[in-house]
Amino acid sequence: MTAIQEKTLAVKVRKDFPILHQTVHGKSLVYLDNAATSQKPIAVLDALRHYYEQDNANVHRGAHSLSVRATEAYEGARDKIAKFINAASRQEVIFTRNATEAINLVAYSWGLNNLKPGDEIITSVMEHHSNFVPWQMIAKQTGAVIKYVPLTKNEDFDLEGFKCLLSDKTKLVTIVHVSNTLGCINPVEEVIKLSHEKGVKVLIDACQSIPHMPIDVQEMDCDWLVASGHKMCGPSGVGFLYGKQAILEAMPPFLGGGEMINEVFFDGFTCGELPHKFEAGTPAIGEAIALGAAVDYLTEIGMDKIYAYEEELTAYLFRKLAEVPQIRIYGPQPSQDGKGRAALAAFNIEGIHGSDLSTLLDHEGVAIRSGHHCTQPLHRLFDASGSARVSLYFYNTYEEIDRFVMVLKETIDFFTNIMG
Ligand SMILES: *Cc1c(COP(=O)(O)O)cnc(C)c1O
């Protein structure tokens, strides 16, 4: 597909996102903070509204029609997600609040019960805090040790470094698929293959990959995979954990309460079957259903198409950023055609604080993020307290990249002038 056709695709989908058509400080909004959260298409908003207007009832207690409809829609959303990631069965998809809760589920259920003093967890220096802190908490309780995969000279995942860390002591590898700061796409298939050869389980943080590229968990062969609904056009308050059925079956429950039990007695309880064993309490029913609508929406456009278009945007973004003076972009360079890197760039401009940049850009209607992006350890490696980050999605256009880069250059000129 050519750039022109894809451009038409982005322009075509924008009508589906009401929020994009507004002005901020009198300027038309350019939303470039998609790695923090994506915007929601009308189909998702309609699904939420439809649920609360027509079907609202608690699930799995099918005493009346509304409850039956709510249950069917909620479980239907699970089927959609299972199909979207090509899970072997619907029992392998557990609804959680977000990716963070999904990682905590694995940390507390599997980690706490399987790790012993001296066992090693391998993660990488580029992880989101969500994939650091739960493991640090579990390591403290179990005596397990965390090892960090370093970066290559190009600020990419160091596969050779990973191979050096992998040993008979390794019990778990938990790494991000696409870094929310470096934008690198990590060689997860290779990591999983090498880990499995040693009998080591692997968790993949797919928060920044699932919204942007086709994911097939069976082909990838990961043991667990986590994602957040709000970054893939769904609502906040819902995410999911994928796990291989045999592994999930062997794991004890994480949270206890209603929904996750089979029978309860004064002196104990028996667990419900998968997936309910891990879904204690009333879930985010409407949000899960709306996430199902988001999956339908993405599927209809086609993840291949989204990925191909975002590669073109990446190539264009990096060509434009190359014109910006004194810019330091973190992470590897994409190839000429935008391959090998996600459509995002965390950067610093010498002498200008990231938060000043984002504030001034906001005055021009351009929304970018500044801060540590929940990757403080990584920023420390770069001797940076934070950075600014621009992150794109399939509804972003070339014109928006132009506006962003133009305003960024004007802002740098402004600072250069006042600093004389
Ligand atoms: C956003 C993100 C998370 C955490 O997602 P939550 O929705 O906050 O739970 C974890 N990892 C990566 C790479 C992310 O981008």
The ligand as a MOL file (V3000), in Angstrom:
LIG
                    3D

  0  0  0     0  0            999 V3000
M  V30 BEGIN CTAB
M  V30 COUNTS 15 15 0 0 0
M  V30 BEGIN ATOM
M  V30 1 C 1.1960 1.7040 29.8820 0
M  V30 2 C 2.1710 0.6080 30.0710 0
M  V30 3 C 2.1010 -0.2490 31.1660 0
M  V30 4 C 1.0880 -0.0970 32.2620 0
M  V30 5 O -0.2010 -0.0240 31.8010 0
M  V30 6 P -1.3780 0.3510 32.8250 0
M  V30 7 O -2.5360 0.5430 31.9590 0
M  V30 8 O -0.9480 1.5810 33.5410 0
M  V30 9 O -1.4940 -0.8140 33.7540 0
M  V30 10 C 3.0200 -1.2620 31.2560 0
M  V30 11 N 3.9660 -1.4270 30.3240 0
M  V30 12 C 4.0730 -0.6200 29.2650 0
M  V30 13 C 5.1410 -0.8520 28.2560 0
M  V30 14 C 3.1960 0.4310 29.1090 0
M  V30 15 O 3.3150 1.2480 28.0620 0
M  V30 END ATOM
M  V30 BEGIN BOND
M  V30 1 1 1 2
M  V30 2 1 2 3
M  V30 3 2 2 14
M  V30 4 1 3 4
M  V30 5 2 3 10
M  V30 6 1 4 5
M  V30 7 1 5 6
M  V30 8 2 6 7
M  V30 9 1 6 8
M  V30 10 1 6 9
M  V30 11 1 10 11
M  V30 12 2 11 12
M  V30 13 1 12 13
M  V30 14 1 12 14
M  V30 15 1 14 15
M  V30 END BOND
M  V30 END CTAB
M  END
